Structure formats: structure tokens, C-alpha cells
Amino acid sequence: MITWLAALAGSLINSEPLYHGSAVLTAFAAAALIRSARDTQGHYVNIAQAYMLGSIVWGIEEILRFTAALLGGASELYLAIAHNISYIPLVFLSGGLILMVQSEYNKLHFEKMTLHTFAVAFFMFMVMQKLVLVHHAGMKTSGFRMFCAMLYFFVAVFTIVFIIAILIQTRFRGHTFGTNLSAAALTLFCMLELDRLYSVLSTGSERWMDLFALELLGLVIYSWAQSDPRLDEREIEPDEISPDEKVKSIYVWGNSAGFLVLGSILYAVHFFDTRDMYLLVIAALAYATIFKSIQANVYNTQRLEQQKRENQRLEEMVEEKTKELREANEELRTISETDALTGLYNRRYGRELVQSLADAEDRRPFAVMLMDLNHFKQVNDNFGHETGDIVLMEVGRKLGSLADKGCTAVRLGGDEFIVVIPERDGEPVRETAKGIAEEICNMMDQPVETDDGEMFVPACIGIGLFPDDAEDADLLYQRTDEAMYDIKHKSPSSAYKFID
């Protein structure tokens, strides 16, 4: 702001060296200010870089003008170069505006917004260039320079219309202080550029320095806006394509018809000539045709999104059903392998387990305990099956606790149980089985609490070792069963016996 105030003072006292020298500092200070705020620009960083490049080019232009002001008469070359590059900053600033819109809208929305803006800007450009540059100005230029001037004129008009379209699209809400300042500064800059272009084409000379100073103020505001630390505060919500896009195509045909009607009226009053009408008709047809192409992309995108959502819904349904089937299969497997009363594995699972261990290729040693309860029949006969079930459930609980030692407990049926003991590393399976058997005997000698009092149901246990006592599962069962019955009812407490 200090350097801009110096430039303003130079314009007021009509001092070109002071103005252009201060303008050089202002332009490069603006670029440095934008660059210094890179960390706070978020997804606007590429946009800010375009603005920064525009400021740098502006600074180079002012260096040339400052040099020309110092040289006096030998300044024509510097002024010509400065004049030619003076149109470049707007290109960068307008490019930054387009990048901003592209970053905040989806591709289809951006294309439609740009097309609508182009159509309106083109019609306004035709009217303004006729009104300002032909009917009210004695043209001082022609040829390629006129073509470049017309192109630059359209860029300025397009930028102003684009800013208005953005504000209308967002209903003047949702912007940060920085983005609002950027829009205001760019609008000011474009309007002053139109004034400068009119002055150059009509009189062959540029404006007074006070207008230059106003344009430079736009750059200062611009850099201040782009360095606003709140620039990235606004959270951009993803665009959603309206399902009613077909109705909106009516507006395109209405706009095209409106342009042609207005053009016809201007042609009737001899404001437009035949060439202008040809150009307007071609532009209207191109506008409608391009929009229909965009419209087709909208429909395709909608269908793809709908199909994607449908596929996702089907995948979720399949996943949910698969999960249900998996849970159902797991439940069925549990039911098929589990004894309903005790919660231990059932007879089928126990038989398959012993068979699979006996058939394994490595034929690793393991032990099988076959256990039967003494006096259990008297419990059922004297106290009923409900009390007997309580006893069995308690036995199942005690045997189930052996799972922590790597043992598998199985209820064969009635009061018969099996415990499968794998080989432990570094310990003979016989010693492991002996320790487990003693632990089971201690547990089974403890009374079971029931509603009918304490029940004593000691166990008799037969123990067989694979492959020492038998080399197949059926023979191992048979010999283990014989060992169990050898000690049944021969001891008042629980006892065990290995196959002899």
C-alpha cells in the first residue's frame, strides 16, 4: 500500500518516473505477497500462482515504462514493447479465474457454466464493439493489431461476465473475504482495461496516469485477497448433477432464440450489418449444438452414477447375504459338532478327530482317554434326569477347562466322554496323559452341587496311546474301552489305567 500511495502521488503530480518507479515496486511486492501466502492457499495454490505471474509481467511492463520515462526522447522502443506486453497480465488473471471455477465445480458443471458465459459475453462483445469501437470512435488502427485488440476486448468482457455468472450461480453466498475481494479487483481491472483499449484504438494514445494508478490499485487488492489466510476456509461441497437437466436445455434454446431476435432487431435498425448477423447465427447454432453435446455427457454421467450406485447396492446385498450364509453355516457346523447339553464336542466330531490324527502322514503320537461315570445310573434313578443333566453339565464344564492345555473333550453320549491329548514338545505323550488323568481324577472327586444335595460321581478312565497301543483308531478305541472297564467300580474314588 505504501508503494501504491507513492505511485498515486506520482500520477497526481504528473511525474512519470515517480509513478512508474513506484509501480515497479508495487507489482513485484504484490507478487511476493502472493508467494509468501503459499502455505495458506490450499487448493487455490495454482490459481494464486497464475495471479503471481500476472503481477510479475506487470512489473516488467512498468520497468520498461520507467526506463522510457528516464530516457525521454529515446523511449519509443521501450514504450512499444511495454504496450505489447501490457495485455498479458489480464490473460494470467483471467486464467486464474477459470482455474478457480474449475476447482470448485465438477467437469460438466464447469463446461456448461463456461459455455453460457461465452454465449452471453459474445453477444455483449458484438454489441459493445459496434457501439464503442465503430460508431463512436475514429479508428486509429487496423489489420493484425485490430484483430489482437478485438480478441483482448473479448477476453475482458468474458472475464466480467464470468465473474457475474459466478456470483449469480452462488447467490452471492459462500465466498471468503479473499475471494470476494478478488472478484471486485478483477472486475475493476477489466473495466479499466476496456477504457484503456478504447483510448488506444480511438486516439492512438493511452490514458492518464491517474487511471493507471486505479488499475494498479486493483492489483494491490488482488494480491491482498490472494494472501488472505482465510482463503481456503470455505469447504467445497461436491457438485451434484440435477436429475432435471432435460428441462434446463429449454433455457439454451430460449437463449439462442433470444440472441437471434435481439440481433434481428439490431439488424432492422441498421446497427448490425449482414456480416454480424451471419456471425450471430453461427454462434447461436454452435452454442446450442455444444450444449447438447454437454447434455449428452450429463445423461451418460447420470446413468453411470446410477449404475454405480445400483452395483454398490447389489454388492452390499451380496455381501450381507454372504455374511448371513457364513454365519448360518458356522451355526450349523457348531450345531453338528457340539453336544447340546454340555457344550463339548459331540460323538461324530470326536470320532472324526481321532480318525484324522491316526491317518495323518506324520503319525505323531497322541493319547485317548475314555471316561465313564460311576454311580451315574443311581443319580438318574433316585433323583431324576434333571439332576442327572446338572451333573453332566458340571462334568462338561470341568472337562472343557482342559482346552487351555491343548486337550479336546468330547461327550460320546450318556455318561461317556473322550479326551484327546496331543503330544507336547519335549514331553512324552504318556507323561502328559498321566498328568491330565490325575487332574481329571481330582476334579471328578469333587462333589457336584444340585438342588437335591451333593452328588459324588467318580470317574473311571482308560488311556490308550497311539501308535504304541494300536496303529488304527478302531483298535485304539476297543483297547481303551477294555482298560476303562477293568477299573470300573473297583475304587471308591476316580481312577485311571493305561492299556496293558
URCOR-V188002 format. One line per field, one symbol per residue. phi: phi as a letter, one per 20 degrees, with the letter a starting at -180 (. if undefined). A space follows every 10 residues. Layout:
phi: ???
This chain:
phi: .fffffffff ffemdfgfff fffgffffff ffffffegfd elfeffffff ffffffffff gfffffffff fmfedfffff ffffefefgf ffffffffff fffdcfgfff fffffgffff ffffffffff feedfcbefd bamfffgfff ffgfgffgff fffffffffe lmcneegfff fgfffffgff ffffffffff fednceffff fgfffffgff ffffffeffe fdffeeeffd fffdffffff fffffgffff ffffffffem eedffffgff ffffffffff ffffffffff ffffffffff ffffffffff ffffffffff ffffffddff eenffegfff ffffffffef fflffbdcdd ccefmfffff fednffffff ffffffffff ffffenedec efqlddccce dffefncgff ffffffffff ffffeefdec feoeddcfdd cdccddefea dbffffgfff ffffffdfme bfdfbcbefe
